[in-house]
Amino acid sequence: MSSKTFPKLHNAMWPGLVGKGDGPGQEPPISLKRMLELTAGARVNGQKFDGVDCFLFLPHTDPNASDDELRKIADRIAGYGFSVGSLVAPIWTGTVGDTAMGDAAARKKFCNAVKVACRIAGVFNKHGVRKYGVIRIDSADGNVEKWSKDPKKNTAAIAKTFREAAKIAADHGERLAAEGEICWAGMHSWKAMLDLLEAVDMPDALGFQADMAHTYLYLMGYNAPEAALLKPGYSEDEFYAAYEKMVDKLRPWTIDFHVAQNDGEVRGAGSHDKTGKHCPAGDPKGKLDVVRCAGYWLKDAPKRGIQHICWDGCMFPNAMLETQSTWNDILDVMLKVRAAHGWTA
């Protein structure tokens, strides 16, 4: 495969962290070093991943790390021949940030988390390991019910925070991508997400991060029945008509893209009201034709500045994550997506 073939294929590092911990029923986190080893070990017909997207919080990355410490992380990643792409800002309560829907103090903490992410991005950029990608955010508030009591007011509050954060990012030469997911207040349906993006109205500085697993649940109207585009028992024709309608609304805003699979199940998780869980690339329960559906999002991708795509598969058991064939299967799907919808520079 030519080195000029796009999009570059990245693996997410946060599946080693999300849903892990020392709480009841939780498995221990998987280190950044181990996630890099597993990613580097993936091979399909001699091809490998081009890079990784990273989560900017402990235990993978200390948000207060010195420049020298960050350069050591960059050296480790580059040592595998990887680039760094998009970075997840530590915006949530309990990390650096706080809810974007909160009071002035909470919004200040949210924006500070974005500033922290921009600093780390700058070190990686100067190092040379990072040449593309965005900084990922969400509303950092899982209280969809609270949002629903006054949607106009609460969307306006989130939009105000996002505008402040986007200005910080733009000053650092970065772009923010807000990931829509049914558990995030004000971002929990395709319609609420679109309303928020339009309220922010800073398309050069803040766009949408589309995750195929989460946007599938947008179609079904979980947490927002009024925005449902499909009903259970839908036909294939009905699915693709609804999928195209949703993607046509959100694609113009999409500046970062996660390839993923979803089995349609929704469960509560911690502070999240409800959320969907990713499932393995080849899961027979998967609701998506991953390659076909990816094409809807990747249409005209170069015009929106997209240079890479990332696999996202969170809350998998550690035994699955530690199995090398898991990553070979994921890379195989990613290569098929690129073969069907990629481009050359």
C-alpha positions in Angstrom: 0.0 0.0 0.0 1.4 3.4 -1.0 2.5 5.7 1.8 0.3 8.3 0.1 -2.8 6.3 0.7 -5.4 7.9 2.9 -7.1 7.8 5.4 -4.3 6.7 7.7 -5.4 3.8 9.9 -5.2 4.4 13.7 -6.1 2.4 16.8 -7.5 3.9 19.9 -5.6 3.5 23.1 -8.5 4.2 25.5 -10.1 0.8 25.3 -7.4 -0.1 27.8 -8.9 2.5 30.2 -12.6 3.0 29.6 -14.7 0.9 31.9 -11.5 -0.3 33.7 -10.5 0.5 37.3 -10.6 -0.8 40.8 -14.3 -0.7 41.4 -16.6 -3.7 41.9 -16.7 -5.9 38.8 -14.0 -3.8 37.0 -10.9 -5.2 35.4 -7.6 -3.4 35.8 -6.5 -0.8 33.1 -4.1 -1.9 30.4 -1.1 0.3 30.1 -0.2 2.5 27.2 2.9 0.4 26.6 0.9 -2.8 26.3 -1.8 -1.2 24.1 1.0 0.0 21.8 2.6 -3.5 21.7 -0.8 -5.1 20.8 -1.4 -2.5 18.1 2.1 -2.9 16.7 1.6 -6.7 16.6 -1.3 -6.5 14.2 -0.6 -7.6 10.7 -2.9 -8.3 7.7 -1.2 -9.3 4.4 2.0 -7.4 5.6 0.1 -4.2 6.4 -0.1 -2.6 9.8 -1.7 0.3 11.7 -0.3 3.8 10.8 -0.8 5.3 14.2 -2.8 5.7 17.4 -5.2 8.2 19.0 -4.6 8.8 22.7 -6.4 9.6 26.0 -4.9 12.4 27.9 -5.3 11.2 31.5 -3.9 8.7 33.9 -2.7 6.0 33.8 -1.8 6.5 30.1 -0.8 10.2 30.3 -0.4 12.5 33.2 -2.1 15.8 32.2 0.5 17.6 34.3 3.4 15.8 32.7 6.5 18.0 31.9 7.5 18.6 28.3 10.4 16.1 28.8 8.0 13.5 30.0 5.7 14.0 27.1 8.5 13.8 24.6 9.4 10.4 26.1 5.8 9.3 25.4 6.2 10.6 21.9 9.5 8.8 21.4 7.9 5.5 22.6 5.0 5.9 20.1 7.3 6.9 17.3 9.5 4.0 18.1 6.8 1.7 16.8 6.6 3.6 13.6 3.3 5.2 14.6 1.9 8.7 14.3 -0.3 10.3 16.9 -3.6 11.6 15.6 -6.6 12.8 17.7 -6.4 13.4 21.4 -9.1 13.0 24.0 -9.2 16.0 26.4 -9.6 15.2 30.1 -12.9 17.2 30.4 -14.9 15.2 32.9 -15.5 15.7 36.6 -12.8 13.7 38.4 -10.2 14.4 35.7 -9.2 18.0 34.9 -12.6 19.4 33.7 -16.2 19.6 34.7 -19.6 19.8 33.0 -20.0 22.1 30.1 -23.6 22.7 31.2 -22.6 23.9 34.7 -21.9 27.2 36.4 -19.0 29.5 35.7 -16.6 27.5 37.8 -17.5 24.3 36.0 -17.2 25.9 32.6 -13.8 27.3 33.5 -12.6 23.8 34.5 -13.9 22.4 31.2 -12.0 25.1 29.2 -8.9 24.5 31.3 -9.0 20.8 30.3 -9.0 21.9 26.7 -6.1 24.1 27.3 -4.2 21.2 28.9 -4.9 19.1 25.9 -3.7 21.8 23.5 -0.4 22.1 25.5 0.2 18.3 25.2 -0.8 18.4 21.5 1.7 21.2 21.0 4.5 19.1 22.5 3.6 16.2 20.2 3.4 18.4 17.2 6.8 20.0 17.8 8.3 16.5 18.4 7.0 15.5 14.9 5.0 12.4 16.0 1.7 14.3 15.4 0.9 16.0 12.1 -2.9 15.7 12.0 -5.9 15.0 14.1 -8.3 16.9 16.4 -9.0 17.2 20.1 -12.1 15.3 21.2 -14.6 16.7 23.7 -18.2 16.1 24.7 -20.6 18.0 27.2 -19.0 16.0 30.1 -22.5 15.7 31.5 -24.5 12.5 31.6 -27.7 14.0 33.0 -29.9 13.9 29.9 -33.0 14.2 32.1 -31.7 17.5 33.6 -31.0 18.8 30.1 -34.5 17.8 29.0 -36.2 20.1 31.6 -35.0 23.2 29.7 -33.4 22.1 26.4 -33.1 25.6 25.0 -31.4 27.0 28.0 -29.1 24.0 28.6 -28.0 23.8 24.9 -27.2 27.5 25.1 -25.0 26.9 28.2 -23.1 24.0 26.5 -22.7 26.1 23.3 -21.3 29.0 25.3 -18.7 26.6 26.9 -17.9 25.0 23.6 -17.3 28.5 22.0 -14.9 29.4 24.7 -13.1 26.1 24.4 -13.0 26.4 20.6 -11.4 29.8 20.8 -8.7 28.3 23.0 -8.1 25.5 20.6 -8.0 27.8 17.6 -5.4 30.0 19.4 -3.2 26.8 19.6 -3.8 25.8 16.0 -6.1 23.0 16.9 -9.7 22.0 16.1 -12.2 20.5 18.5 -14.5 17.5 17.6 -17.6 16.9 19.8 -18.5 13.2 20.0 -22.1 12.5 19.9 -23.4 9.7 22.1 -26.8 9.0 23.6 -25.4 9.4 27.2 -24.1 13.0 26.8 -26.6 15.8 27.6 -27.3 18.0 24.7 -25.6 15.5 22.3 -27.8 12.5 23.0 -29.7 12.5 19.6 -28.8 13.4 16.1 -31.2 16.4 16.3 -29.8 17.7 19.7 -26.3 17.3 18.3 -27.1 19.2 15.2 -28.8 22.0 17.2 -25.7 22.3 19.4 -23.3 22.4 16.5 -25.4 25.1 14.9 -25.6 27.0 18.2 -21.8 27.0 18.5 -21.5 28.1 14.8 -17.7 27.8 14.6 -17.2 25.2 11.9 -13.6 26.1 11.4 -12.8 25.4 15.1 -15.4 22.9 16.3 -17.0 20.1 14.4 -18.4 16.6 15.0 -16.7 13.3 15.8 -18.8 10.5 14.3 -18.6 7.1 15.9 -20.4 4.4 14.0 -21.5 2.6 17.1 -23.0 5.6 18.8 -24.6 7.1 15.7 -26.4 3.8 15.1 -28.2 4.3 18.4 -29.1 7.9 17.2 -31.3 6.2 14.5 -33.3 4.3 17.2 -34.0 7.4 19.3 -32.7 6.1 22.6 -32.9 8.9 25.1 -34.8 11.0 22.5 -37.8 9.0 21.0 -39.0 12.1 19.2 -35.8 12.0 17.1 -36.0 8.3 16.1 -35.6 7.6 12.4 -36.2 3.9 12.7 -38.5 1.5 14.6 -37.5 -2.1 15.7 -38.1 -4.6 12.9 -37.0 -2.2 10.2 -36.1 -3.4 6.7 -32.8 -3.0 5.0 -34.2 -0.4 2.7 -35.6 1.5 5.6 -32.3 1.3 7.4 -30.2 2.8 4.6 -32.8 5.6 3.9 -32.7 6.6 7.6 -28.9 6.2 7.7 -28.5 8.5 4.7 -30.8 11.1 6.2 -28.9 11.2 9.5 -25.5 11.3 7.9 -26.4 13.9 5.4 -27.3 16.2 8.3 -24.1 15.5 10.4 -21.5 14.8 7.7 -20.9 18.4 6.8 -19.8 18.9 10.4 -17.8 15.7 10.7 -14.0 16.3 11.1 -13.1 13.0 12.9 -14.4 9.5 12.3 -14.4 6.3 14.4 -15.0 3.0 12.7 -16.9 0.8 15.1 -19.6 -1.9 15.4 -22.7 -2.0 17.6 -25.1 -4.8 18.6 -28.0 -2.4 19.4 -28.0 -3.0 23.1 -28.2 -0.1 25.6 -27.2 -0.3 29.2 -26.6 2.1 32.1 -22.9 2.7 32.9 -21.7 4.7 35.9 -22.6 8.4 35.6 -24.0 7.8 32.1 -27.8 7.7 31.9 -27.7 5.1 29.1 -25.1 4.3 26.6 -24.4 1.7 23.9 -21.5 -0.6 24.0 -19.1 -1.3 21.1 -18.8 -4.9 20.0 -16.0 -6.8 18.1 -15.5 -6.1 14.4 -16.8 -9.5 13.4 -19.5 -9.9 16.0 -22.4 -11.8 14.4 -24.8 -9.7 16.5 -23.4 -6.5 14.9 -26.1 -4.3 13.3 -23.9 -2.5 10.8 -22.3 -3.4 7.5 -19.2 -1.6 8.7 -17.6 -1.0 5.3 -20.8 0.1 3.6 -21.8 2.4 6.4 -18.4 4.0 6.7 -18.7 5.2 3.1 -21.6 7.5 4.0 -19.4 9.4 6.5 -16.2 9.4 4.4 -17.8 11.0 1.3 -15.8 14.2 0.6 -13.7 13.5 3.7 -10.5 15.2 2.4 -12.5 18.5 2.0 -13.2 18.4 5.7 -9.5 17.9 6.6 -9.8 14.3 7.6 -6.5 12.5 7.2 -7.0 9.4 9.4 -9.7 7.2 10.8 -9.6 5.4 14.1 -11.1 2.1 15.4 -13.0 2.5 18.6 -14.0 -0.5 20.7 -14.5 0.2 24.4 -15.5 -2.0 27.4 -14.2 -5.2 25.9 -13.0 -7.8 28.4 -9.2 -7.7 29.0 -8.9 -11.2 27.8 -10.2 -10.1 24.4 -8.0 -7.0 24.3 -5.0 -9.1 25.2 -5.6 -11.5 22.3 -3.6 -10.5 19.2 -6.2 -11.9 16.8 -8.6 -9.2 18.1 -6.4 -6.5 16.6 -5.8 -8.4 13.4 -9.6 -8.6 12.8 -9.9 -4.9 13.5 -7.1 -4.0 11.2 -8.6 -6.2 8.5 -11.9 -4.3 8.7 -10.1 -0.9 8.7 -8.1 -1.9 5.5 -11.4 -2.9 3.8 -12.9 0.5 4.7 -9.8 2.2 3.2 -9.8 0.0 0.1 -13.5 0.9 -0.5 -13.5 4.6 0.4 -9.9 5.9 0.6 -8.0 8.3 -1.5 -4.5 9.2 -2.5 -2.7 12.5 -2.1 
